[in-house]
Amino acid sequence: MLKNRIEKNWKKIKAWTQQQNIEAFRLYDRDIPEFQVIVDRYKDHFVIYDKTDFYIDQGKDIKSLTSKALVELFQVSPDLLIWKSRERQSGLQQYERLAETNKNFIVREGPAYFRVNLWDYLDTGLFLDHRPIRQKIFKQIQGKKLLNLFCYTGSISVCAALGGAKTTSVDMSATYLEWAKTNFEQNQINLNEHELIRADVLSWLSEDIGSTKYDCIFLDPPTFSNSKRMEQTFEVERDQDFLLRTTMKKLDSSGILYFSNNKRKFKLDPKILNDFQIRDITKETIPRDFHDQKIHQCYEFRWK
């Protein structure tokens, strides 16, 4: 049953991944209720996020069933299967180090190349669900200035740079800013026209009183954060008014802000709805290889 579903999913997207030069994609997205796993493929490697321990109806080990299906379908060694437990995370747990392999390799996504590490962190360095927004920004950014907040490993900034933009990327993690630098270099982008800033985004927004305005801003905050480097906790729904209003001050009068978050029941504050021109673009930013339509929520913000 599981093997047949994975094979069916692969047949649907195989030609598309090859035509679009996409080497990292979602292969199985908890399609069958009894098999609560997520399977992402990175070239010839497979990352499996396990949501449960057993296939209850038959008392069989879901790990062995999933592994067998992938090994048989794709004729790969079990060593290329990386298993992780995808539990609900608090704060910046998804960024915490799980291992010290320091193994990484490059995957292609259209015109861009990104370094991924499948072993050392819960996430891999590339958020696959942001692929459509990366493509969208790449196509519309020529000659503009992009601000990427909570930039992680800088994939949005890299695509913007490849599209002809000057970029500013802000994150509090030195590790991920160095990773972002590597991604820029991997794509042979001159870093002299791009700025990487290590800072608490909320503090940086409050303290930065420069006159720089941006044509495009990508804002993808964590759902919750209690990082030691932050002065106070952050919760995306609770703190959205401050976050969005402060960020909009950095947006040019004709610019566009993309606001994305992963809180499944997130609702925009009515006060925000009244003060800006907002369009919900969630449906058009969910990748075709994702079956979970609530993987994120995404909005366009413009000045009225």
N, C-alpha and C positions, 0 to 999 in steps of 0.2 A: 504493500500500500504506500509506504513512504517512498520507496525507491521509484515507483511509478509516478508519483507526484513530482518528485525532483526532476525526473527525466522529462516529464511534460513541461515543467517550468523552463527547463534548459532549452528545449526545442523552440519555445516561444520567443526567447530572447537571444539565442545564439547568433543569428544573422545580424541582429541589431547591435550587439556588442562588438562584432567584428567590423561592421560598417562605420560605427562611431568611434572605433579605436578605444573601447572601454575595457580595461583589464581588471577593474574592481567593481563588483556588483553583488546584489542580493539574489541568492539562488532559491532559498526557501524561507518563508516568513510565517511560520506557525499556521500553515494552511489547514492542517488536519488537527482537530482539537486534542487528540490523544498524543500527538507528537509536538510538544511545546518547545521547539528549538528554532533557532534562527541560523541560517547557513549563508555566510558571505564568502565569495570566492575572490582571491587576489592572485592573479595569474594561475599557477598550478597549486596554490595553497588554499586551504579552506579553514575559516574561523567559524566555530560553532558555539553559539551562546545557548547554554542549557538552562531551561526554565524549570525543569523537573528531573527527578531521579529515575522514575520507573514508568513504563507503559502499564498503567494500572490494570487494564482489562485482561492482560495476558501475563502480568507479573514479569515481563521481560525488561532487561536493562536497555533503556533508550539509547545509551551511549553506544553499545555494541551494535544495535540495529541501525543507527544513523551512520556509524563508521562503515559498516558493511555495505550499506547502500552507496555511499560515496566512493569507496574503494572499487566496487564492482562497476559502477557507472562510468567513472572517469579513469579507471586503471591507474590509480595513484597509490603510493606507499602510505600506510597509516601514519608515518612520520610527518606527512604534510597536512595532517588534521590537527588544528590547535583548538582545544576545548577551554571554554571560559564559563563561569557562572554569572549570568546577567541578572543580578538582583537590583532592587530599587536602591538608588544611590543618594547619599546626602552630601551637600556641599560640593567639594571638588574631588570626591572619591574616585570618579571615573578617570581622573588624571594621575592617581597615585600609582607608584611603581609596584608591579606584581613580581617581577623577576629581573635578573641582571644579565640577560643574554647579549644585549647590545647588537642583536642581529637585525638587519634591515635590508630592504631592496626597493627598487623603483617600480611603480606601476604607472601606466599611461591612462590619461583621460582626455580624449580629444587632442587638443594642441598642447596640453600640459602634462608634466611628469611630476609625480609626488613620491617622496620617501615614506615608506610605511614600516612599522615595527609591529608584528603580530603577536609577539610573545611577552613583552615587558609591561604592558599597560592593559587596562580593560578595553580602552579604545585604541585604534591602530594608528592614529595620526591623520586620518582622512575620514570625515563624516560623509558617508555615501549618500545620505538623504539630502545633502545640499548640492548634489550634482546639477540639478536643473537651475538653481539660482546662480551657481558658478557660470553655467553656460549663458544665462540671461545677462549677467553683468559683463561677461567677456564681449558679447555682441554689441553692447550699447555704451561702452565706456571710453571710446577713442577720444583722446585729447582732454579727458576730464580728471578730476581729483577724487580719489576714493579714501574714505576713512573706514577702517575695519576694527570694530571694538570687540573685545574678548576674542581675539583673532586666532587663538589656538596655534596651529602649525602654519597658518598663513595661506591656505589653499585659495581662499577668496581673493586675497591680495595678489597672488601669483597669476590667477586668471585675469584679473583687472590689468595687471602690468603687461601681460601678453596681449591684451586688447588695446593697449596704447594709453593707459592711465598712469598717473603718478599716485603713489599710495602711501598711507600712514597706517600702521598696524600697532594696536595697543593690547598688551596682555601683561599679567603680573608674573608669569612664569618665565624665568630665564631659560629653562630647558626647552620650552616650546618656541620661544623667540629664536633660539639658536637653530631649532628644527626648521622654523620658517625661513631663516637665512639660507639653510641648506637647500630648501625647496626653490628659492629664488636662484641660487647658483646652479642648481640642476637644470633649470630652464634658461640658463645663460642670460639672465636679466642683470643689468647694471644696477647695483644697489645704491649708487650715488643719487638716483632719482626716487628712492624709496626709503621710508623711515620706519624703523622698528623701535617702539618705545616700551620699556618695562615700567609698568605702573598699575596701581589699582584703578580700574576704569572709572569708577564712581568718583574717586578723588581727583583723577586727571580731568574729568569733565567739569568738576566744580572749580578747580584751580586754574585751568588753562583759560586765560583771558585774552589770548591772541585773536587777531582779526581774521585768521584763516577760516574760510568757508569751503565746504566740500559739495561737489556735484552729486555724489552718491555716498551713502553711509550704509554699511552692513552691521547690524546690531544683533548679536546672538548670545544673550546672557545665559548663565546657568540658571536652573530652576531655583536652586538654593545654594548659598555659599556662607561658610563661616570660617574662611581662611584666616590664618594667623596674621597675614599681611594686610588684612582689611580691618578698619577701625570698628566696624559693626557688621552684623549679619545682613544678608541680602536674600529676599524672596521675590521672585519676578512679578507675581501678581500683586503682592502687597506694595512693592516699590516702583511699580510701572509709571506712576504719574511723574515722580522725580526723574526717573531714568529717561523717559521719552521726551519730556519737556526740556531737560538739560541737553540731551542729544540733538534735538531739533534746532537748538541755538547754533549748532555747528553746520547746519544745512543751508546751502544757498537757496535763495528765494524760488528758483526754478528747479531745485534739486529733488532727489527722491531718496527716502530712507526705507530700507528693507529691515523689518523687525521680525525675527524668528525666535521661537522658543519651543521647548519640548514638554511643557506642562500640559498634560492631556486634557484637563478641564479648565484651561486658562480662558478668562473672559476679559475683554478690554473694559477699562473704566469708562462709564458714560461721559464723564467730564472730558476725557481724551477724545471720545467720538465727536463731541460737539465743537472741538477747537481746531481739528485738522481734517484734511481731506484724506480719507482712509479707504483702502480697498483690500478685502480679504483675498489673497492669492494662494491660499493653502493648496487647493486642488491642483492648480497648475504647477506647483513646486514639489509635488510628491512624485518621485521617480517611477517609471513604468515597471521596474523590477521590485518595487515595494508594494506589498498587499495591505500593510497596516496604514490606513489613511489618517491615522492620528499620530504618526511618528513625529510630526512637528506642526506648528501653526505659523503662518507667515503672512505679513501684511505690508502693503505699500503705504507710506506716509508722505504727504506733500503739504506744503503750505496752502491755505485757502486763498 
